[in-house]
Amino acid sequence: RADSAPGGLSTGRTQHRADSAPGELRREASPASASYPGLSGRRRPRSRTGSRVQQHCQVEDGAMVSAATLRALEQALAEQGGAARWKSLIEAGMSPSSLHRAVKCGAVSRPTRGVLALHGTAQDAVVVAALGGWLTCVSLLRRWKVPLRESPASPHLCLSVDHHRATTSGVLRDVVIHRLGLVPDASARARSCGVSATTVATALEVASNCLTPLDHLIAADGALRMGLIERGDLFFTRRGTKARGRWLERYADSRADSLLETVARWALTDAGFRVESQVAIPGVGRVDLVVEDAIVVELDGREHHADWEAFAADRGRDRSLIAWGLKVLRFTYSDVLPAGTRVVEDVRAALAARSQPRHGLREKVVNVTDRG
């Protein structure tokens, strides 16, 4: 296993190797960046009783699995996030023969050894059931819909330093393991997100090893805005995370209304501009960003202006802002991402134009032509 301080996070992220003996780990080279895959198998249509599994099913040897048994199995799996270990289902009162039949007739799936799952169950729920531990880091942040520029390609799991289990199955092979010296307390293990998980505050701290500073700031802004953490939670205590926590506490802003606003605000701040978020202007309402008390930056997401009324309302806002003596710059999703470079360039040009002597349009065109 990776080196870890007592009670603290390990110095590197580790990952099980398919051909390793139980307990052997290797380091993960880089954080995941794409959407994590779902499990094979289709979600079965709901029956008239509202169940996702069949009312009854029959296997090749003629044995039947009753509707009551299937409903009980579905409920037991749903209560554990959609997946559970075979042993826990038997302890809950299910018979081994009924479980075998449910798998054989296709009512549920067996994504990895010792685990049963409802069709369509997310991979992270299967991982939690198979390995134990708690969902954490970017996987938990994504479950809570905390904004991230990229979705994790692999589940991120928290295990205690003395917890080891082989992961030879393809479903488990790419799991990113984070080691904690102290396991989460009872309140942290609540299934409020559907599976056993750490708190959002712990997940945000653990993500120090997986997220760039900007991505971490995006997540911190979102978690603060959604009320999932308090600002005091950004004072990280684990080894290797304290400096990042101090930086986040300084720059995180709960007023950020979107991922785009965080990226643009940080790009402008890093470029040396004075930026205010969500400023209220009489007769206009709140605007996304005000730069140097002169430029209003408005950020339009992918679904912005879905109808003509919204488009017309924004044009009216722009005219009102101009009447206040403010210049308005609007940026789309693709203008802002990945790092807000276009926003900085256009704001810098707009501020430079305001500082130049005023000339008529004809004179400006002549000057530009002469310079050419």
Secondary structure, 3 states (H helix, E strand, C coil): CCCECCCCEECCCEEECCCCCCCCEEECCCCCCCCCCCCCCCCCCCCCCCCCCCCCEECCCCCEECHHHHHHHHHHHHHCCCEEEHHHHHHCCCCHHHHHHHHHCCCCEEEECCEEECCCCCHHHHHHHHHCCEECHHHHHHHCCCCCCCCCCCCEEEEECCCCCCCCCCCCCCCEEEEECCCCCCHHHCCCCCCCECCHHHHHHHHHHCCCHHHHHHHHHHHHHCCCCCHHHHCCCCCCCHHHHHHHHHHCCCCCCCHHHHHHHHHHHHCCCCEEEEEEECCCEEEEEEECCCEEEEEECCCCCCCHHHHHHHHHHHHHHHHCCCEEEEEEHHHHCCCCHHHHHHHHHHHHHHHCCCCCHHHHHHHHHHHC
